[in-house]
Amino acid sequence: MTFVATSWERSGTEAIDQRQPRLTSAIRFWDRHRRRFLWLFGVVVMLGMTGCSGGVFRKPDPVWLRAPKQPIPSSHLPVSRRLKNWSGRSVRGGSCVHCSSINAFRSMNAPEWEAVWVTNRSRGYEGGETANGILSKYKDQNLPYIATKSADMRLWDLASQTRRAGIWWYYPSHCVTNFGTFDIPDRDGRRRPSVLMLDNNRTESYIAVDREIARDAWRYYGGFGAIPWLTPAIPYTFNGLVDPS
């Protein structure tokens, strides 16, 4: 193919054989739009590299966030040591009061008191129980305790201060283990005075309730609570073995 040079200084790319009008138009189009084509080509290349090993836009590795830790009371009871409620054989009904007492014994590392309850199951140490009934059993066994029937929250302040746990009426016709009052962060990270308890019907997690709400509910449920006044265990230690949880 023969090209005839005309005036390069004046016409630039027009110095092409005028007998090739289609080629000339294509070159003109490229000259006007080449920046757009180059930009589009670069985008296509970069998109093709996304996620490739060693590419410019490497796919980020997943970041695993830890779940919020359960609050740990002063008198901590590992999940494996939490006794669940059972139905009484000698007395009809659930054994929530006795179960809560045993969980309190366990949290203070007092297996000898749990043995007393197990030994005396046939004598009414299981099944439904009243406030006077459980206190009479504490007295019969010479188990020291402090108690209230007027929803006095100072009882649970004392529990957390002395690393003890006790029982209290909470939920309709139910008794759970109370570990005392603590400042526990809420969902917004603000620390709020709360009561920490363990329900023997669902022992997987502690239950934290705002202190004022818990107090009002406690009054409604009868206001009874008691702490077996035993020597507390070393924090987070059970039978000489440090709790790994």
Residue, then its C-alpha position, 0 to 999 in steps of 0.5 A: m500500500t502506498f502512502v503519500a505524505t503531504s504537509w505534516e506540520r500543518s495537518g498532522t494525521e491528515a498526512i495519509d493517502q486521501r485514497q483511504p477515507r475510511l482509515t482516515s476517519a478511524i484514526r481521527f476517531w481514535d485520536r479524539h477518544r483514545r483517553r476514554f478507551l485507555w481508561l476503560f481498558g484500565v478499569v477492565v484489567m483492574l476488575g479482572m484482578t479483584g480477588c486474585s492472589g497478589g493482585v492490586f485489589r486483594k480480597p480481605d481476610p475475614v475478621w472474627l469478633r469475639a462474643p461478649k464475655q459473660p459477667i463473672p460474679s465473685s462467687h462464680l459457678p462454672v457451667s459444668r457445676r450448675l445443677k438443673n431443677w428436678s421434680g420432687r419424688s416425695v413432695r410434688g412439684g419442682s425443686c427450685v428452692h433446694c436446687s438454688s440452695i445447692n448451687a449456692f453451696r457449690s459456688m462457695n465450694a461446700p460439697e458437705w452441705e450438698a451431701v446433706w440435701v442429697t441424703n435427706r431428699s426422702r425427708g422433704y429436701e426436694g419438691g415445692e418449698t416455702a420461705n419458712g420451710i427452707l429456713s426451718k431446714y437451714k435451722d434443723q441442719n445448723l446451717p448459718y444464714i442471713a435472710t430477708k422477707s422485705a426485699d432488702m437489696r442490701l442482702w445482695d450487696l453483701a453477697s457480692q462483697t463477701r463472695r457469697a451466693g444465696i436464693w431468692w424468689y424471682y419469676p412467678s412461683h420460682c426460686v433462683t440463685n442470686f450472686g449479688t449486685f455488680d456494675i455490668p456494661d449494657r449494650d451501649g457500654r455503659r456500666r449499670p448497677s445490676v443483679l446477677m442470677l442463675d435460673n436453675n431451669r436454664t443454666e447455660s448463662y447468667i442473667a443480669v437484670d437492672r438493679e431497680i427493675a430487679r428490686d421491684a420485681w422481687r417485691y412483687y414475687g414476695g421479697f424473700g431471700a436468704i444467703p447460707w453464711l458459709t466460708p466462701a471459696i477462693p475466687y474462681t477455684f473449686n476443690g483446689l482446681v482453678d476454673p478454666s472457664 
